[in-house]
């Protein structure tokens, strides 16, 4: 059943796309789980023991992690709910 200007199945496609995006994001996060490294995977600097204990499975030193967090891609740029506001733009 289509509503408004959307074609049949558009809502289900939007839901599936949202779920697939979130699953892809979680898969990349899951790669961090496991045994902690003693040295950073990017710069080879030693990772402090307190950090390895606090965050199990850590692979990056603080500096490399902060750099990676700073370039994190913005999420949610597309309004997939299909509200009337999004149709008016």
PDB file of N, CA, C and O in Angstrom:
ATOM      1  N   UNK A   1       0.843  -1.186   0.000  1.00  0.00           N
ATOM      2  CA  UNK A   1       0.000   0.000   0.000  1.00  0.00           C
ATOM      3  C   UNK A   1       0.877   1.235   0.000  1.00  0.00           C
ATOM      4  O   UNK A   1       1.681   1.428   0.912  1.00  0.00           O
ATOM      5  N   UNK A   2       0.733   2.051  -0.989  1.00  0.00           N
ATOM      6  CA  UNK A   2       1.502   3.286  -1.074  1.00  0.00           C
ATOM      7  C   UNK A   2       0.719   4.419  -0.433  1.00  0.00           C
ATOM      8  O   UNK A   2      -0.512   4.419  -0.423  1.00  0.00           O
ATOM      9  N   UNK A   3       1.443   5.366   0.093  1.00  0.00           N
ATOM     10  CA  UNK A   3       0.789   6.529   0.684  1.00  0.00           C
ATOM     11  C   UNK A   3       1.382   7.793   0.121  1.00  0.00           C
ATOM     12  O   UNK A   3       2.603   7.914   0.011  1.00  0.00           O
ATOM     13  N   UNK A   4       0.534   8.739  -0.240  1.00  0.00           N
ATOM     14  CA  UNK A   4       1.044   9.994  -0.766  1.00  0.00           C
ATOM     15  C   UNK A   4       1.675   9.809  -2.133  1.00  0.00           C
ATOM     16  O   UNK A   4       1.069   9.229  -3.033  1.00  0.00           O
ATOM     17  N   UNK A   5       2.897  10.305  -2.284  1.00  0.00           N
ATOM     18  CA  UNK A   5       3.584  10.270  -3.564  1.00  0.00           C
ATOM     19  C   UNK A   5       4.506   9.061  -3.711  1.00  0.00           C
ATOM     20  O   UNK A   5       5.153   8.906  -4.746  1.00  0.00           O
ATOM     21  N   UNK A   6       4.574   8.221  -2.711  1.00  0.00           N
ATOM     22  CA  UNK A   6       5.509   7.088  -2.770  1.00  0.00           C
ATOM     23  C   UNK A   6       4.911   5.917  -3.542  1.00  0.00           C
ATOM     24  O   UNK A   6       3.692   5.765  -3.632  1.00  0.00           O
ATOM     25  N   UNK A   7       5.789   5.106  -4.090  1.00  0.00           N
ATOM     26  CA  UNK A   7       5.343   3.930  -4.842  1.00  0.00           C
ATOM     27  C   UNK A   7       5.139   2.757  -3.879  1.00  0.00           C
ATOM     28  O   UNK A   7       5.520   2.835  -2.711  1.00  0.00           O
ATOM     29  N   UNK A   8       4.551   1.695  -4.361  1.00  0.00           N
ATOM     30  CA  UNK A   8       4.328   0.509  -3.543  1.00  0.00           C
ATOM     31  C   UNK A   8       5.652  -0.057  -3.047  1.00  0.00           C
ATOM     32  O   UNK A   8       6.598  -0.194  -3.822  1.00  0.00           O
ATOM     33  N   UNK A   9       5.723  -0.380  -1.778  1.00  0.00           N
ATOM     34  CA  UNK A   9       6.922  -0.978  -1.197  1.00  0.00           C
ATOM     35  C   UNK A   9       7.987   0.019  -0.794  1.00  0.00           C
ATOM     36  O   UNK A   9       9.038  -0.386  -0.296  1.00  0.00           O
ATOM     37  N   UNK A  10       7.756   1.309  -0.990  1.00  0.00           N
ATOM     38  CA  UNK A  10       8.776   2.313  -0.672  1.00  0.00           C
ATOM     39  C   UNK A  10       9.069   2.366   0.825  1.00  0.00           C
ATOM     40  O   UNK A  10      10.219   2.538   1.228  1.00  0.00           O
ATOM     41  N   UNK A  11       8.048   2.221   1.638  1.00  0.00           N
ATOM     42  CA  UNK A  11       8.245   2.277   3.090  1.00  0.00           C
ATOM     43  C   UNK A  11       9.105   1.100   3.541  1.00  0.00           C
ATOM     44  O   UNK A  11      10.025   1.271   4.341  1.00  0.00           O
ATOM     45  N   UNK A  12       8.811  -0.080   3.035  1.00  0.00           N
ATOM     46  CA  UNK A  12       9.609  -1.255   3.396  1.00  0.00           C
ATOM     47  C   UNK A  12      11.052  -1.104   2.936  1.00  0.00           C
ATOM     48  O   UNK A  12      11.975  -1.512   3.641  1.00  0.00           O
ATOM     49  N   UNK A  13      11.251  -0.523   1.760  1.00  0.00           N
ATOM     50  CA  UNK A  13      12.612  -0.296   1.278  1.00  0.00           C
ATOM     51  C   UNK A  13      13.362   0.668   2.187  1.00  0.00           C
ATOM     52  O   UNK A  13      14.551   0.482   2.442  1.00  0.00           O
ATOM     53  N   UNK A  14      12.679   1.692   2.674  1.00  0.00           N
ATOM     54  CA  UNK A  14      13.298   2.656   3.585  1.00  0.00           C
ATOM     55  C   UNK A  14      13.677   1.992   4.906  1.00  0.00           C
ATOM     56  O   UNK A  14      14.757   2.236   5.445  1.00  0.00           O
ATOM     57  N   UNK A  15      12.792   1.160   5.416  1.00  0.00           N
ATOM     58  CA  UNK A  15      13.071   0.458   6.676  1.00  0.00           C
ATOM     59  C   UNK A  15      14.259  -0.478   6.495  1.00  0.00           C
ATOM     60  O   UNK A  15      15.162  -0.505   7.331  1.00  0.00           O
ATOM     61  N   UNK A  16      14.261  -1.243   5.410  1.00  0.00           N
ATOM     62  CA  UNK A  16      15.366  -2.162   5.150  1.00  0.00           C
ATOM     63  C   UNK A  16      16.684  -1.419   4.972  1.00  0.00           C
ATOM     64  O   UNK A  16      17.720  -1.887   5.444  1.00  0.00           O
ATOM     65  N   UNK A  17      16.663  -0.270   4.302  1.00  0.00           N
ATOM     66  CA  UNK A  17      17.882   0.519   4.119  1.00  0.00           C
ATOM     67  C   UNK A  17      18.399   1.025   5.456  1.00  0.00           C
ATOM     68  O   UNK A  17      19.607   1.019   5.693  1.00  0.00           O
ATOM     69  N   UNK A  18      17.506   1.460   6.331  1.00  0.00           N
ATOM     70  CA  UNK A  18      17.917   1.931   7.656  1.00  0.00           C
ATOM     71  C   UNK A  18      18.541   0.799   8.464  1.00  0.00           C
ATOM     72  O   UNK A  18      19.564   0.988   9.123  1.00  0.00           O
ATOM     73  N   UNK A  19      17.926  -0.364   8.410  1.00  0.00           N
ATOM     74  CA  UNK A  19      18.449  -1.520   9.141  1.00  0.00           C
ATOM     75  C   UNK A  19      19.814  -1.921   8.590  1.00  0.00           C
ATOM     76  O   UNK A  19      20.731  -2.199   9.364  1.00  0.00           O
ATOM     77  N   UNK A  20      19.963  -1.956   7.271  1.00  0.00           N
ATOM     78  CA  UNK A  20      21.244  -2.324   6.657  1.00  0.00           C
ATOM     79  C   UNK A  20      22.342  -1.324   7.013  1.00  0.00           C
ATOM     80  O   UNK A  20      23.482  -1.719   7.255  1.00  0.00           O
ATOM     81  N   UNK A  21      22.009  -0.030   7.046  1.00  0.00           N
ATOM     82  CA  UNK A  21      22.996   0.984   7.439  1.00  0.00           C
ATOM     83  C   UNK A  21      23.469   0.753   8.869  1.00  0.00           C
ATOM     84  O   UNK A  21      24.665   0.813   9.150  1.00  0.00           O
ATOM     85  N   UNK A  22      22.535   0.490   9.763  1.00  0.00           N
ATOM     86  CA  UNK A  22      22.892   0.282  11.175  1.00  0.00           C
ATOM     87  C   UNK A  22      23.695  -1.001  11.343  1.00  0.00           C
ATOM     88  O   UNK A  22      24.648  -1.028  12.122  1.00  0.00           O
ATOM     89  N   UNK A  23      23.335  -2.059  10.635  1.00  0.00           N
ATOM     90  CA  UNK A  23      24.092  -3.306  10.721  1.00  0.00           C
ATOM     91  C   UNK A  23      25.527  -3.117  10.225  1.00  0.00           C
ATOM     92  O   UNK A  23      26.463  -3.648  10.822  1.00  0.00           O
ATOM     93  N   UNK A  24      25.700  -2.369   9.147  1.00  0.00           N
ATOM     94  CA  UNK A  24      27.042  -2.102   8.634  1.00  0.00           C
ATOM     95  C   UNK A  24      27.858  -1.316   9.659  1.00  0.00           C
ATOM     96  O   UNK A  24      29.043  -1.588   9.848  1.00  0.00           O
ATOM     97  N   UNK A  25      27.227  -0.341  10.322  1.00  0.00           N
ATOM     98  CA  UNK A  25      27.920   0.442  11.331  1.00  0.00           C
ATOM     99  C   UNK A  25      28.330  -0.441  12.511  1.00  0.00           C
ATOM    100  O   UNK A  25      29.438  -0.308  13.030  1.00  0.00           O
ATOM    101  N   UNK A  26      27.445  -1.335  12.932  1.00  0.00           N
ATOM    102  CA  UNK A  26      27.757  -2.221  14.058  1.00  0.00           C
ATOM    103  C   UNK A  26      28.852  -3.218  13.709  1.00  0.00           C
ATOM    104  O   UNK A  26      29.666  -3.564  14.566  1.00  0.00           O
ATOM    105  N   UNK A  27      28.886  -3.686  12.463  1.00  0.00           N
ATOM    106  CA  UNK A  27      29.928  -4.632  12.061  1.00  0.00           C
ATOM    107  C   UNK A  27      31.307  -3.994  12.137  1.00  0.00           C
ATOM    108  O   UNK A  27      32.274  -4.653  12.520  1.00  0.00           O
ATOM    109  N   UNK A  28      31.406  -2.722  11.778  1.00  0.00           N
ATOM    110  CA  UNK A  28      32.707  -2.057  11.863  1.00  0.00           C
ATOM    111  C   UNK A  28      33.106  -1.837  13.313  1.00  0.00           C
ATOM    112  O   UNK A  28      34.292  -1.886  13.638  1.00  0.00           O
ATOM    113  N   UNK A  29      32.141  -1.596  14.188  1.00  0.00           N
ATOM    114  CA  UNK A  29      32.444  -1.443  15.619  1.00  0.00           C
ATOM    115  C   UNK A  29      32.849  -2.767  16.241  1.00  0.00           C
ATOM    116  O   UNK A  29      33.716  -2.807  17.113  1.00  0.00           O
ATOM    117  N   UNK A  30      32.222  -3.855  15.796  1.00  0.00           N
ATOM    118  CA  UNK A  30      32.496  -5.167  16.374  1.00  0.00           C
ATOM    119  C   UNK A  30      33.929  -5.602  16.102  1.00  0.00           C
ATOM    120  O   UNK A  30      34.470  -6.437  16.826  1.00  0.00           O
ATOM    121  N   UNK A  31      34.546  -5.046  15.071  1.00  0.00           N
ATOM    122  CA  UNK A  31      35.923  -5.400  14.748  1.00  0.00           C
ATOM    123  C   UNK A  31      36.877  -5.017  15.876  1.00  0.00           C
ATOM    124  O   UNK A  31      37.983  -5.551  15.957  1.00  0.00           O
ATOM    125  N   UNK A  32      36.459  -4.095  16.750  1.00  0.00           N
ATOM    126  CA  UNK A  32      37.301  -3.669  17.867  1.00  0.00           C
ATOM    127  C   UNK A  32      37.288  -4.659  19.028  1.00  0.00           C
ATOM    128  O   UNK A  32      38.178  -4.618  19.877  1.00  0.00           O
ATOM    129  N   UNK A  33      36.303  -5.543  19.080  1.00  0.00           N
ATOM    130  CA  UNK A  33      36.187  -6.480  20.192  1.00  0.00           C
ATOM    131  C   UNK A  33      37.193  -7.612  20.033  1.00  0.00           C
ATOM    132  O   UNK A  33      37.467  -8.060  18.919  1.00  0.00           O
ATOM    133  N   UNK A  34      37.732  -8.063  21.136  1.00  0.00           N
ATOM    134  CA  UNK A  34      38.712  -9.144  21.131  1.00  0.00           C
ATOM    135  C   UNK A  34      39.806  -8.826  22.124  1.00  0.00           C
ATOM    136  O   UNK A  34      39.604  -8.032  23.043  1.00  0.00           O
ATOM    137  N   UNK A  35      40.955  -9.435  21.950  1.00  0.00           N
ATOM    138  CA  UNK A  35      42.075  -9.162  22.832  1.00  0.00           C
ATOM    139  C   UNK A  35      42.638  -7.782  22.537  1.00  0.00           C
ATOM    140  O   UNK A  35      42.754  -7.366  21.384  1.00  0.00           O
ATOM    141  N   UNK A  36      42.984  -7.085  23.614  1.00  0.00           N
ATOM    142  CA  UNK A  36      43.598  -5.772  23.450  1.00  0.00           C
ATOM    143  C   UNK A  36      45.011  -5.935  22.926  1.00  0.00           C
ATOM    144  O   UNK A  36      45.699  -6.903  23.251  1.00  0.00           O
ATOM    145  N   UNK A  37      45.433  -4.995  22.125  1.00  0.00           N
ATOM    146  CA  UNK A  37      46.808  -4.986  21.642  1.00  0.00           C
ATOM    147  C   UNK A  37      47.689  -4.250  22.652  1.00  0.00           C
ATOM    148  O   UNK A  37      47.213  -3.376  23.376  1.00  0.00           O
ATOM    149  N   UNK A  38      48.939  -4.598  22.696  1.00  0.00           N
ATOM    150  CA  UNK A  38      49.865  -3.883  23.576  1.00  0.00           C
ATOM    151  C   UNK A  38      50.411  -2.637  22.891  1.00  0.00           C
ATOM    152  O   UNK A  38      50.855  -1.699  23.553  1.00  0.00           O
ATOM    153  N   UNK A  39      50.374  -2.633  21.557  1.00  0.00           N
ATOM    154  CA  UNK A  39      50.836  -1.482  20.779  1.00  0.00           C
ATOM    155  C   UNK A  39      49.747  -1.081  19.789  1.00  0.00           C
ATOM    156  O   UNK A  39      48.990  -1.923  19.307  1.00  0.00           O
ATOM    157  N   UNK A  40      49.679   0.208  19.494  1.00  0.00           N
ATOM    158  CA  UNK A  40      48.667   0.772  18.599  1.00  0.00           C
ATOM    159  C   UNK A  40      48.756   0.139  17.208  1.00  0.00           C
ATOM    160  O   UNK A  40      49.848  -0.082  16.685  1.00  0.00           O
ATOM    161  N   UNK A  41      47.606  -0.145  16.625  1.00  0.00           N
ATOM    162  CA  UNK A  41      47.549  -0.755  15.302  1.00  0.00           C
ATOM    163  C   UNK A  41      47.953   0.221  14.197  1.00  0.00           C
ATOM    164  O   UNK A  41      48.299  -0.201  13.094  1.00  0.00           O
ATOM    165  N   UNK A  42      47.913   1.522  14.487  1.00  0.00           N
ATOM    166  CA  UNK A  42      48.245   2.500  13.448  1.00  0.00           C
ATOM    167  C   UNK A  42      49.647   3.075  13.601  1.00  0.00           C
ATOM    168  O   UNK A  42      50.394   3.159  12.625  1.00  0.00           O
ATOM    169  N   UNK A  43      50.013   3.476  14.831  1.00  0.00           N
ATOM    170  CA  UNK A  43      51.293   4.178  14.993  1.00  0.00           C
ATOM    171  C   UNK A  43      52.349   3.364  15.753  1.00  0.00           C
ATOM    172  O   UNK A  43      53.483   3.818  15.910  1.00  0.00           O
ATOM    173  N   UNK A  44      51.984   2.170  16.223  1.00  0.00           N
ATOM    174  CA  UNK A  44      52.901   1.262  16.919  1.00  0.00           C
ATOM    175  C   UNK A  44      53.388   1.777  18.281  1.00  0.00           C
ATOM    176  O   UNK A  44      54.322   1.213  18.852  1.00  0.00           O
ATOM    177  N   UNK A  45      52.763   2.848  18.809  1.00  0.00           N
ATOM    178  CA  UNK A  45      53.106   3.325  20.155  1.00  0.00           C
ATOM    179  C   UNK A  45      52.482   2.381  21.180  1.00  0.00           C
ATOM    180  O   UNK A  45      51.429   1.803  20.914  1.00  0.00           O
ATOM    181  N   UNK A  46      53.115   2.210  22.359  1.00  0.00           N
ATOM    182  CA  UNK A  46      52.527   1.344  23.377  1.00  0.00           C
ATOM    183  C   UNK A  46      51.199   1.898  23.897  1.00  0.00           C
ATOM    184  O   UNK A  46      51.049   3.104  24.091  1.00  0.00           O
ATOM    185  N   UNK A  47      50.252   1.008  24.115  1.00  0.00           N
ATOM    186  CA  UNK A  47      48.962   1.384  24.701  1.00  0.00           C
ATOM    187  C   UNK A  47      49.076   1.163  26.205  1.00  0.00           C
ATOM    188  O   UNK A  47      49.421   0.060  26.629  1.00  0.00           O
ATOM    189  N   UNK A  48      48.794   2.187  27.035  1.00  0.00           N
ATOM    190  CA  UNK A  48      48.915   2.034  28.482  1.00  0.00           C
ATOM    191  C   UNK A  48      48.029   0.899  29.008  1.00  0.00           C
ATOM    192  O   UNK A  48      46.927   0.668  28.511  1.00  0.00           O
ATOM    193  N   UNK A  49      48.537   0.205  30.018  1.00  0.00           N
ATOM    194  CA  UNK A  49      47.810  -0.940  30.570  1.00  0.00           C
ATOM    195  C   UNK A  49      46.450  -0.527  31.111  1.00  0.00           C
ATOM    196  O   UNK A  49      45.479  -1.270  30.965  1.00  0.00           O
ATOM    197  N   UNK A  50      46.362   0.639  31.730  1.00  0.00           N
ATOM    198  CA  UNK A  50      45.074   1.100  32.269  1.00  0.00           C
ATOM    199  C   UNK A  50      44.034   1.230  31.158  1.00  0.00           C
ATOM    200  O   UNK A  50      42.864   0.909  31.364  1.00  0.00           O
ATOM    201  N   UNK A  51      44.450   1.694  29.994  1.00  0.00           N
ATOM    202  CA  UNK A  51      43.528   1.818  28.854  1.00  0.00           C
ATOM    203  C   UNK A  51      43.102   0.435  28.356  1.00  0.00           C
ATOM    204  O   UNK A  51      41.934   0.226  28.029  1.00  0.00           O
ATOM    205  N   UNK A  52      44.031  -0.495  28.298  1.00  0.00           N
ATOM    206  CA  UNK A  52      43.699  -1.852  27.840  1.00  0.00           C
ATOM    207  C   UNK A  52      42.731  -2.541  28.791  1.00  0.00           C
ATOM    208  O   UNK A  52      41.875  -3.313  28.360  1.00  0.00           O
ATOM    209  N   UNK A  53      42.865  -2.261  30.090  1.00  0.00           N
ATOM    210  CA  UNK A  53      41.956  -2.858  31.081  1.00  0.00           C
ATOM    211  C   UNK A  53      40.588  -2.188  31.012  1.00  0.00           C
ATOM    212  O   UNK A  53      39.560  -2.860  31.098  1.00  0.00           O
ATOM    213  N   UNK A  54      40.572  -0.861  30.856  1.00  0.00           N
ATOM    214  CA  UNK A  54      39.316  -0.115  30.846  1.00  0.00           C
ATOM    215  C   UNK A  54      38.475  -0.399  29.610  1.00  0.00           C
ATOM    216  O   UNK A  54      37.246  -0.412  29.684  1.00  0.00           O
ATOM    217  N   UNK A  55      39.128  -0.626  28.476  1.00  0.00           N
ATOM    218  CA  UNK A  55      38.409  -0.842  27.208  1.00  0.00           C
ATOM    219  C   UNK A  55      38.896  -2.151  26.592  1.00  0.00           C
ATOM    220  O   UNK A  55      39.839  -2.149  25.801  1.00  0.00           O
ATOM    221  N   UNK A  56      38.261  -3.267  26.948  1.00  0.00           N
ATOM    222  CA  UNK A  56      38.682  -4.553  26.380  1.00  0.00           C
ATOM    223  C   UNK A  56      38.589  -4.553  24.858  1.00  0.00           C
ATOM    224  O   UNK A  56      37.606  -4.084  24.284  1.00  0.00           O
ATOM    225  N   UNK A  57      39.608  -5.077  24.222  1.00  0.00           N
ATOM    226  CA  UNK A  57      39.632  -5.170  22.769  1.00  0.00           C
ATOM    227  C   UNK A  57      40.144  -3.924  22.078  1.00  0.00           C
ATOM    228  O   UNK A  57      40.002  -3.786  20.863  1.00  0.00           O
ATOM    229  N   UNK A  58      40.738  -3.015  22.835  1.00  0.00           N
ATOM    230  CA  UNK A  58      41.212  -1.752  22.252  1.00  0.00           C
ATOM    231  C   UNK A  58      42.373  -2.023  21.301  1.00  0.00           C
ATOM    232  O   UNK A  58      43.242  -2.846  21.589  1.00  0.00           O
ATOM    233  N   UNK A  59      42.382  -1.331  20.175  1.00  0.00           N
ATOM    234  CA  UNK A  59      43.411  -1.530  19.156  1.00  0.00           C
ATOM    235  C   UNK A  59      44.220  -0.264  18.889  1.00  0.00           C
ATOM    236  O   UNK A  59      45.274  -0.325  18.256  1.00  0.00           O
ATOM    237  N   UNK A  60      43.730   0.892  19.372  1.00  0.00           N
ATOM    238  CA  UNK A  60      44.367   2.165  19.070  1.00  0.00           C
ATOM    239  C   UNK A  60      44.782   2.896  20.342  1.00  0.00           C
ATOM    240  O   UNK A  60      44.143   2.764  21.385  1.00  0.00           O
ATOM    241  N   UNK A  61      45.863   3.669  20.238  1.00  0.00           N
ATOM    242  CA  UNK A  61      46.267   4.527  21.348  1.00  0.00           C
ATOM    243  C   UNK A  61      45.298   5.710  21.430  1.00  0.00           C
ATOM    244  O   UNK A  61      44.456   5.886  20.550  1.00  0.00           O
ATOM    245  N   UNK A  62      45.417   6.502  22.465  1.00  0.00           N
ATOM    246  CA  UNK A  62      44.490   7.616  22.672  1.00  0.00           C
ATOM    247  C   UNK A  62      44.562   8.615  21.525  1.00  0.00           C
ATOM    248  O   UNK A  62      43.527   9.060  21.029  1.00  0.00           O
ATOM    249  N   UNK A  63      45.769   8.973  21.097  1.00  0.00           N
ATOM    250  CA  UNK A  63      45.915   9.963  20.025  1.00  0.00           C
ATOM    251  C   UNK A  63      45.268   9.493  18.720  1.00  0.00           C
ATOM    252  O   UNK A  63      44.544  10.251  18.076  1.00  0.00           O
ATOM    253  N   UNK A  64      45.528   8.252  18.336  1.00  0.00           N
ATOM    254  CA  UNK A  64      44.958   7.724  17.095  1.00  0.00           C
ATOM    255  C   UNK A  64      43.436   7.597  17.200  1.00  0.00           C
ATOM    256  O   UNK A  64      42.722   7.840  16.227  1.00  0.00           O
ATOM    257  N   UNK A  65      42.941   7.215  18.385  1.00  0.00           N
ATOM    258  CA  UNK A  65      41.493   7.101  18.573  1.00  0.00           C
ATOM    259  C   UNK A  65      40.828   8.465  18.477  1.00  0.00           C
ATOM    260  O   UNK A  65      39.763   8.591  17.872  1.00  0.00           O
ATOM    261  N   UNK A  66      41.447   9.498  19.072  1.00  0.00           N
ATOM    262  CA  UNK A  66      40.884  10.841  18.986  1.00  0.00           C
ATOM    263  C   UNK A  66      40.873  11.343  17.547  1.00  0.00           C
ATOM    264  O   UNK A  66      39.921  11.997  17.123  1.00  0.00           O
ATOM    265  N   UNK A  67      41.924  11.040  16.803  1.00  0.00           N
ATOM    266  CA  UNK A  67      41.968  11.441  15.398  1.00  0.00           C
ATOM    267  C   UNK A  67      40.857  10.753  14.612  1.00  0.00           C
ATOM    268  O   UNK A  67      40.190  11.383  13.792  1.00  0.00           O
ATOM    269  N   UNK A  68      40.659   9.466  14.862  1.00  0.00           N
ATOM    270  CA  UNK A  68      39.616   8.716  14.165  1.00  0.00           C
ATOM    271  C   UNK A  68      38.226   9.230  14.549  1.00  0.00           C
ATOM    272  O   UNK A  68      37.347   9.336  13.693  1.00  0.00           O
ATOM    273  N   UNK A  69      38.024   9.548  15.831  1.00  0.00           N
ATOM    274  CA  UNK A  69      36.730  10.068  16.270  1.00  0.00           C
ATOM    275  C   UNK A  69      36.435  11.419  15.649  1.00  0.00           C
ATOM    276  O   UNK A  69      35.277  11.741  15.384  1.00  0.00           O
ATOM    277  N   UNK A  70      37.473  12.218  15.413  1.00  0.00           N
ATOM    278  CA  UNK A  70      37.298  13.532  14.827  1.00  0.00           C
ATOM    279  C   UNK A  70      36.840  13.493  13.389  1.00  0.00           C
ATOM    280  O   UNK A  70      36.203  14.437  12.923  1.00  0.00           O
ATOM    281  N   UNK A  71      37.147  12.424  12.671  1.00  0.00           N
ATOM    282  CA  UNK A  71      36.755  12.336  11.259  1.00  0.00           C
ATOM    283  C   UNK A  71      35.578  11.394  11.038  1.00  0.00           C
ATOM    284  O   UNK A  71      35.322  10.961   9.915  1.00  0.00           O
ATOM    285  N   UNK A  72      34.867  11.082  12.114  1.00  0.00           N
ATOM    286  CA  UNK A  72      33.716  10.187  12.021  1.00  0.00           C
ATOM    287  C   UNK A  72      32.657  10.778  11.098  1.00  0.00           C
ATOM    288  O   UNK A  72      32.358  11.970  11.173  1.00  0.00           O
ATOM    289  N   UNK A  73      32.104   9.960  10.246  1.00  0.00           N
ATOM    290  CA  UNK A  73      31.090  10.411   9.292  1.00  0.00           C
ATOM    291  C   UNK A  73      29.797  10.724  10.027  1.00  0.00           C
ATOM    292  O   UNK A  73      29.427  10.043  10.984  1.00  0.00           O
ATOM    293  N   UNK A  74      29.128  11.750   9.573  1.00  0.00           N
ATOM    294  CA  UNK A  74      27.841  12.117  10.144  1.00  0.00           C
ATOM    295  C   UNK A  74      26.803  11.083   9.726  1.00  0.00           C
ATOM    296  O   UNK A  74      26.784  10.626   8.582  1.00  0.00           O
ATOM    297  N   UNK A  75      25.944  10.724  10.669  1.00  0.00           N
ATOM    298  CA  UNK A  75      24.884   9.764  10.393  1.00  0.00           C
ATOM    299  C   UNK A  75      23.549  10.488  10.328  1.00  0.00           C
ATOM    300  O   UNK A  75      23.387  11.564  10.903  1.00  0.00           O
ATOM    301  N   UNK A  76      22.618   9.905   9.644  1.00  0.00           N
ATOM    302  CA  UNK A  76      21.263  10.410   9.644  1.00  0.00           C
ATOM    303  C   UNK A  76      21.032  11.610   8.746  1.00  0.00           C
ATOM    304  O   UNK A  76      20.182  12.446   9.051  1.00  0.00           O
ATOM    305  N   UNK A  77      21.753  11.716   7.666  1.00  0.00           N
ATOM    306  CA  UNK A  77      21.569  12.835   6.772  1.00  0.00           C
ATOM    307  C   UNK A  77      20.325  12.726   5.901  1.00  0.00           C
ATOM    308  O   UNK A  77      19.931  13.698   5.256  1.00  0.00           O
ATOM    309  N   UNK A  78      19.705  11.550   5.880  1.00  0.00           N
ATOM    310  CA  UNK A  78      18.542  11.332   5.033  1.00  0.00           C
ATOM    311  C   UNK A  78      17.338  11.082   5.927  1.00  0.00           C
ATOM    312  O   UNK A  78      17.382  10.243   6.826  1.00  0.00           O
ATOM    313  N   UNK A  79      16.270  11.813   5.674  1.00  0.00           N
ATOM    314  CA  UNK A  79      15.036  11.588   6.417  1.00  0.00           C
ATOM    315  C   UNK A  79      14.281  10.455   5.739  1.00  0.00           C
ATOM    316  O   UNK A  79      13.647  10.654   4.703  1.00  0.00           O
ATOM    317  N   UNK A  80      14.353   9.279   6.322  1.00  0.00           N
ATOM    318  CA  UNK A  80      13.716   8.114   5.716  1.00  0.00           C
ATOM    319  C   UNK A  80      12.312   7.876   6.239  1.00  0.00           C
ATOM    320  O   UNK A  80      11.667   6.897   5.865  1.00  0.00           O
ATOM    321  N   UNK A  81      11.838   8.754   7.093  1.00  0.00           N
ATOM    322  CA  UNK A  81      10.489   8.560   7.633  1.00  0.00           C
ATOM    323  C   UNK A  81       9.408   8.996   6.658  1.00  0.00           C
ATOM    324  O   UNK A  81       8.251   8.604   6.805  1.00  0.00           O
ATOM    325  N   UNK A  82       9.762   9.787   5.681  1.00  0.00           N
ATOM    326  CA  UNK A  82       8.783  10.192   4.688  1.00  0.00           C
ATOM    327  C   UNK A  82       7.719  11.126   5.239  1.00  0.00           C
ATOM    328  O   UNK A  82       6.566  11.071   4.814  1.00  0.00           O
ATOM    329  N   UNK A  83       8.095  11.986   6.185  1.00  0.00           N
ATOM    330  CA  UNK A  83       7.129  12.904   6.760  1.00  0.00           C
ATOM    331  C   UNK A  83       6.719  13.941   5.725  1.00  0.00           C
ATOM    332  O   UNK A  83       7.388  14.124   4.709  1.00  0.00           O
ATOM    333  N   UNK A  84       5.602  14.619   6.002  1.00  0.00           N
ATOM    334  CA  UNK A  84       5.134  15.639   5.074  1.00  0.00           C
ATOM    335  C   UNK A  84       6.173  16.750   4.919  1.00  0.00           C
ATOM    336  O   UNK A  84       6.335  17.302   3.831  1.00  0.00           O
ATOM    337  N   UNK A  85       6.875  17.076   6.005  1.00  0.00           N
ATOM    338  CA  UNK A  85       7.897  18.116   5.921  1.00  0.00           C
ATOM    339  C   UNK A  85       8.975  17.757   4.897  1.00  0.00           C
ATOM    340  O   UNK A  85       9.427  18.621   4.146  1.00  0.00           O
ATOM    341  N   UNK A  86       9.386  16.494   4.861  1.00  0.00           N
ATOM    342  CA  UNK A  86      10.444  16.104   3.941  1.00  0.00           C
ATOM    343  C   UNK A  86       9.959  16.122   2.496  1.00  0.00           C
ATOM    344  O   UNK A  86      10.761  16.289   1.576  1.00  0.00           O
ATOM    345  N   UNK A  87       8.673  15.953   2.290  1.00  0.00           N
ATOM    346  CA  UNK A  87       8.119  15.968   0.936  1.00  0.00           C
ATOM    347  C   UNK A  87       7.957  17.385   0.412  1.00  0.00           C
ATOM    348  O   UNK A  87       7.904  17.595  -0.800  1.00  0.00           O
ATOM    349  N   UNK A  88       7.877  18.362   1.313  1.00  0.00           N
ATOM    350  CA  UNK A  88       7.681  19.745   0.902  1.00  0.00           C
ATOM    351  C   UNK A  88       8.968  20.419   0.468  1.00  0.00           C
ATOM    352  O   UNK A  88       8.922  21.446  -0.209  1.00  0.00           O
ATOM    353  N   UNK A  89      10.119  19.869   0.841  1.00  0.00           N
ATOM    354  CA  UNK A  89      11.407  20.511   0.555  1.00  0.00           C
ATOM    355  C   UNK A  89      11.824  20.325  -0.864  1.00  0.00           C
ATOM    356  O   UNK A  89      12.884  20.805  -1.264  1.00  0.00           O
TER     357      UNK A  89
END
